């Protein structure tokens, strides 16, 4: 059935059927695989019909081949660059510097764990004395 189809290879197939969970793609006359709805495109897919129709020729990447079950997992989005990666590659992100607050100012309501640790130990020991 799938003797010449290898995981990781990119092949051309034809959409033969569409279900709510994915699209069936004929790889050759005897072999077909499934492109799960999550592998159609980058981002959320509400309706597969907005992206594919029966008869479309598409490029897919073979994600998995299960000879025993006769199932082939395919992906369209694995053949395309992620929009997020494309944006990141073009435009580096700017990091915002943290505000410098002079000591003693703006410290109300916030203590580091190190500062609070001794306070919690003292409270805990005080509670133990009260219980005894």
C-alpha positions as CSV (number, residue, x, y, z in Angstrom):
1,X,0.0,0.0,0.0
2,X,2.5,2.7,1.1
3,X,5.8,1.1,0.1
4,X,7.1,4.3,-1.6
5,X,5.7,6.9,0.8
6,X,8.1,8.0,3.5
7,X,7.5,10.1,6.6
8,X,8.8,13.7,6.0
9,X,8.5,13.6,2.2
10,X,6.6,16.4,0.4
11,X,4.2,15.2,-2.3
12,X,1.4,16.4,-4.5
13,X,-2.1,15.0,-4.0
14,X,-5.7,15.6,-5.0
15,X,-8.5,16.4,-2.5
16,X,-11.1,13.6,-2.8
17,X,-13.3,14.3,0.1
18,X,-14.0,16.8,2.9
19,X,-15.3,16.0,6.3
20,X,-15.7,18.3,9.4
21,X,-12.5,16.8,10.9
22,X,-10.3,17.0,7.8
23,X,-9.7,16.4,4.1
24,X,-9.0,13.1,2.3
25,X,-6.2,13.4,-0.2
26,X,-5.4,10.9,-3.0
27,X,-1.6,10.4,-3.3
28,X,-1.9,7.9,-6.1
29,X,-4.5,5.6,-7.6
30,X,-4.5,3.2,-4.6
31,X,-3.4,5.4,-1.7
32,X,-5.0,8.2,0.1
33,X,-4.3,10.0,3.4
34,X,-6.0,12.5,5.7
35,X,-5.1,16.1,6.4
36,X,-6.6,16.7,9.8
37,X,-8.3,20.1,10.2
38,X,-5.5,21.3,12.5
39,X,-3.0,20.7,9.7
40,X,-4.9,22.7,7.0
41,X,-3.3,26.1,7.7
42,X,-1.6,28.1,10.4
43,X,-4.3,29.5,12.7
44,X,-7.8,28.5,13.4
45,X,-9.9,26.7,10.8
46,X,-13.7,26.9,11.4
47,X,-14.8,25.5,8.0
48,X,-12.5,23.4,5.8
49,X,-14.5,24.4,2.8
50,X,-13.1,28.0,3.1
51,X,-9.7,26.6,2.4
52,X,-10.2,23.5,0.2
53,X,-12.6,22.0,-2.3
54,X,-12.8,18.5,-3.8
55,X,-10.5,18.3,-6.8
56,X,-7.9,20.7,-5.6
57,X,-4.3,19.7,-6.3
58,X,-2.3,20.4,-3.1
59,X,1.2,20.0,-1.8
60,X,1.3,18.0,1.5
61,X,4.0,16.7,3.8
62,X,3.7,13.1,5.1
63,X,3.5,13.3,8.9
64,X,2.9,9.6,9.6
65,X,2.5,6.2,7.9
66,X,0.7,3.4,9.7
67,X,1.0,0.4,7.5
68,X,-1.1,-1.9,9.8
69,X,-4.0,0.5,10.1
70,X,-3.6,1.7,6.5
71,X,-3.6,5.3,7.6
72,X,-1.4,8.2,6.3
73,X,-1.3,11.5,8.2
74,X,-0.7,14.5,6.0
75,X,-0.1,18.2,6.6
76,X,-0.6,21.3,4.3
77,X,0.7,23.8,6.8
78,X,4.0,21.9,7.3
79,X,4.8,22.8,3.7
80,X,4.3,26.6,4.4
81,X,6.2,29.0,6.5
82,X,4.4,30.1,9.7
83,X,3.2,33.7,9.5
84,X,4.6,34.3,13.0
85,X,8.0,33.1,11.9
86,X,7.9,35.3,8.8
87,X,7.1,38.4,10.9
88,X,9.7,37.6,13.5
89,X,12.4,37.1,10.8
90,X,11.6,40.5,9.3
91,X,11.1,42.6,12.4
92,X,13.1,42.1,15.6
93,X,11.1,42.7,18.8
94,X,11.8,45.7,20.9
95,X,12.1,45.1,24.6
96,X,10.9,47.7,27.0
97,X,13.3,48.6,29.8
98,X,12.1,48.2,33.4
99,X,11.6,51.4,35.3
100,X,14.3,52.3,37.8
101,X,12.7,53.1,41.1
102,X,14.9,54.7,43.8
103,X,15.2,52.7,47.0
104,X,12.5,53.4,49.5
105,X,10.1,54.7,46.8
106,X,7.3,52.6,45.4
107,X,8.1,49.7,47.8
108,X,4.7,49.6,49.4
109,X,2.9,46.3,49.1
110,X,5.8,44.4,47.5
111,X,8.5,42.4,49.1
112,X,10.8,39.8,47.6
113,X,10.4,36.2,48.8
114,X,13.8,36.5,50.6
115,X,12.5,39.5,52.6
116,X,9.2,37.7,53.4
117,X,10.8,34.4,54.4
118,X,12.0,35.4,57.8
119,X,8.7,37.1,58.5
120,X,6.8,33.9,57.7
121,X,9.2,31.8,59.8
122,X,8.7,34.1,62.8
123,X,4.9,34.0,62.3
124,X,5.0,30.2,62.0
125,X,7.0,29.8,65.2
126,X,4.7,32.3,67.0
127,X,1.7,30.2,66.0
128,X,3.4,27.0,67.3
129,X,4.0,28.7,70.7
130,X,0.3,29.7,70.8
131,X,-0.9,26.1,70.1
132,X,1.3,24.6,72.9
